[in-house]
Amino acid sequence: MQWPRSLSLSSRLLCALAIVVAVQTPPILAGQTPAAGDAPSPDLAARGRGLYLSHCMRCHGPNMITPGTIAYDLRKFPADQKDRFVLSVLNGKGAMPAWGGAVTGDDIDALWAYVLTRGK
């Protein structure tokens, strides 16, 4: 692909990343829920809730109910899109900062387990 010379290297990299994410991210299908065998363990979800409280609540609100900010309503995050969730947490998205240097893979698995509870 030829990039316009007016684009900086960082802009080119961001565009390339957006293309990769768009191609690899399946479309959101309304009403999808995880299969019965995909339910997270209560212990993992509880650990995720603790991480959520310390890292995410400030923007995404208590129990994932946003306090009127522009933050995404995590209760609506498609249950079949863990890869998209991981990319968003690691790399940030929009106004959300990247958490890649602050959380581990195990932390992200725990956060995902909590997101699947829809804050309950």
C-alpha positions as CSV (number, residue, x, y, z in Angstrom):
1,M,0.0,0.0,0.0
2,Q,1.3,3.5,-0.8
3,W,0.8,6.1,1.9
4,P,0.5,9.8,1.1
5,R,3.8,11.5,1.9
6,S,1.9,14.0,4.1
7,L,1.1,11.3,6.7
8,S,3.6,11.0,9.5
9,L,5.0,7.6,10.4
10,S,2.8,7.5,13.5
11,S,-0.3,8.3,11.5
12,R,0.6,5.5,9.0
13,L,1.1,3.1,11.9
14,L,-2.3,4.0,13.4
15,C,-4.0,3.6,10.1
16,A,-2.4,0.2,9.6
17,L,-3.4,-0.9,13.1
18,A,-7.0,0.3,12.4
19,I,-7.1,-1.7,9.2
20,V,-5.8,-4.8,10.9
21,V,-8.3,-4.5,13.8
22,A,-11.2,-3.8,11.4
23,V,-10.3,-6.9,9.3
24,Q,-9.8,-9.2,12.3
25,T,-12.7,-8.0,14.4
26,P,-16.0,-9.8,13.6
27,P,-19.1,-7.6,13.4
28,I,-21.1,-7.0,16.5
29,L,-24.2,-9.2,16.4
30,A,-27.1,-8.0,18.6
31,G,-28.3,-10.3,21.3
32,Q,-25.3,-12.7,21.3
33,T,-24.4,-14.2,24.7
34,P,-21.7,-16.6,25.6
35,A,-22.4,-20.3,25.4
36,A,-23.3,-22.0,28.7
37,G,-19.8,-23.5,29.0
38,D,-18.2,-20.0,28.6
39,A,-19.4,-18.7,32.0
40,P,-16.5,-17.3,34.0
41,S,-15.6,-18.7,37.3
42,P,-16.9,-16.7,40.3
43,D,-13.4,-16.4,41.7
44,L,-12.0,-15.0,38.5
45,A,-14.9,-12.6,38.1
46,A,-14.4,-11.4,41.7
47,R,-10.7,-10.8,41.0
48,G,-11.7,-8.9,37.9
49,R,-14.1,-6.8,39.9
50,G,-11.2,-5.8,42.2
51,L,-9.1,-4.8,39.2
52,Y,-12.0,-3.0,37.7
53,L,-12.5,-1.0,40.9
54,S,-8.9,0.1,41.0
55,H,-8.3,0.7,37.2
56,C,-11.6,1.2,35.4
57,M,-14.3,2.5,37.7
58,R,-13.2,6.1,37.5
59,C,-14.4,6.3,33.9
60,H,-16.7,3.4,33.4
61,G,-18.6,3.9,36.7
62,P,-19.6,1.7,39.6
63,N,-20.9,-1.7,38.4
64,M,-20.2,-0.6,34.9
65,I,-22.9,2.1,35.0
66,T,-21.2,5.1,33.4
67,P,-21.5,8.3,35.3
68,G,-22.6,10.3,32.2
69,T,-19.2,10.4,30.7
70,I,-18.2,9.4,27.1
71,A,-16.9,6.1,28.5
72,Y,-18.2,2.9,26.8
73,D,-21.0,1.1,28.6
74,L,-19.2,-2.2,29.3
75,R,-22.4,-3.9,30.2
76,K,-23.2,-3.9,26.5
77,F,-19.8,-5.2,25.4
78,P,-20.5,-8.2,23.1
79,A,-19.7,-11.4,25.0
80,D,-18.2,-13.0,21.8
81,Q,-15.6,-10.2,21.3
82,K,-12.9,-10.9,23.9
83,D,-10.2,-10.2,21.3
84,R,-11.6,-6.7,20.8
85,F,-11.7,-6.1,24.5
86,V,-8.1,-7.2,24.9
87,L,-7.0,-4.9,22.1
88,S,-8.9,-2.0,23.7
89,V,-7.4,-2.6,27.1
90,L,-3.8,-3.1,25.9
91,N,-3.7,-0.3,23.3
92,G,-6.4,2.1,24.5
93,K,-9.2,3.4,22.3
94,G,-10.5,6.9,21.8
95,A,-10.0,8.8,25.1
96,M,-9.2,5.5,26.9
97,P,-5.6,5.2,27.8
98,A,-3.5,2.1,27.0
99,W,-3.2,-0.3,30.0
100,G,-0.7,-2.7,28.3
101,G,2.1,-1.7,30.7
102,A,0.0,-1.8,33.8
103,V,-1.9,-5.1,33.5
104,T,-0.9,-8.7,32.8
105,G,-2.7,-11.3,30.6
106,D,-4.1,-12.9,33.8
107,D,-5.4,-9.4,34.8
108,I,-7.1,-9.0,31.5
109,D,-8.7,-12.5,31.7
110,A,-10.1,-11.5,35.2
111,L,-11.4,-8.2,33.9
112,W,-13.1,-9.9,31.0
113,A,-14.7,-12.4,33.4
114,Y,-16.1,-9.4,35.4
115,V,-17.3,-7.7,32.2
116,L,-19.2,-10.9,31.4
117,T,-21.1,-10.6,34.7
118,R,-22.4,-7.2,33.4
119,G,-21.6,-5.7,36.8
120,K,-23.8,-7.9,38.8
